[in-house]
Amino acid sequence: MDKTSLLILAGGMGSRYRGSKQIDTVGSGNERLMEFAIFDALKIGIRKFVLIINSKFPEDYKIKLQKILENNGAELNFVVQKIDTLIPERFHSKLQNRKKPLGTGHAVYCAKNVINGPFVTINADDYYGRQSFENAAELIKNHQISNQFFGMTAFELQNTLSENGSVSRGICRLNGDLLESVEEFTSIQKINDQISGQNEKGESKKLNQNDLVSMNFWILDDSFFRLAEDELTEFLENTDDFSKSEFYLPSVIDKAIHQNRVRVRVLKTSEKWFGLTYREDKENVVKEIESMQSTGIYPKKLWQK
């Protein structure tokens, strides 16, 4: 696992959360949610960490994370995702009116110069559970991640909804344990026991509570960056309105699957997912973390030696 990296997407603007959810404290020792993922990643032997951040990420928290990882024999790189990061100059004029970065696909692509080898990618504001990391480690240790095979941890849609508003998820279709397609849906919510959401064309669709979804827990090979570059170029060439268009990570994977450039093994987990989408979600997240710290799954002071 010494060549494996954990890539944490921590650059979101948090408009629905009304604040920077990536750095809001949720643990009894004032830990942020991403720190529990870092703890689990260290447990499975990951020693390289990359954070995709925005320009407003606090300097004092960067110093704290550096110290935590240095104390655990690990290295940490910060990459600032700007609207034009790694975007060819010929497209810059198209992005002049863009107010925020291009999305999760672009966020991961921003790490291409600091990652060599397999890597796990996660959202900073989601909790995935230790089993998710252990499953990822098994794939990597058994040499099942390559330029032909990626991995993904899937959760049931019904277990990833917020009671406080709509969410976005990648809806997965499987053939055995292989991913057949993944389609990004936004505005997903449950009303009167019926779940529905909007696909990338803006069409409203009914969804099944047992549908498997991507929560951006991917186990990837560094060949991903070539796939992302090809897809990003096509996205930039063919998109007319960049005011709201998003370059999604699942869309890169989906395109590569349909072009037979890669296959993706899906790992199902019984772990309970929870996360921070809305400010009102924090109360539940704090309760979940408190329970795990009080029962010994995590230390009450995560980094206290």
Secondary structure, DSSP 8 states (H G I E B T S, - for coil): -TT-EEEEE-----TTTTS-GGG-B-STTS-BHHHHHHHHHHHTT--EEEEEE-TTS-HHHHHHHHHHHHHTT-EEEEEE--TTTT--GGGGGGGTT--S---HHHHHHTTTTT--S-EEEEETTEE--HHHHHHHHHHHHTT--SSSEEEEEEEEGGGS-BTTB-EEEEEEEEETTEEEEEEEEEEEEEETTEEEEE-TTS-EEEE-TT-EEEEEEEEE-TTHHHHHHHHHHHHHHH-S-TTT----HHHHHHHHHHTTS-EEEEEE-----EE-SSGGGHHHHHHHHHHHHHTTSS-SSTT--
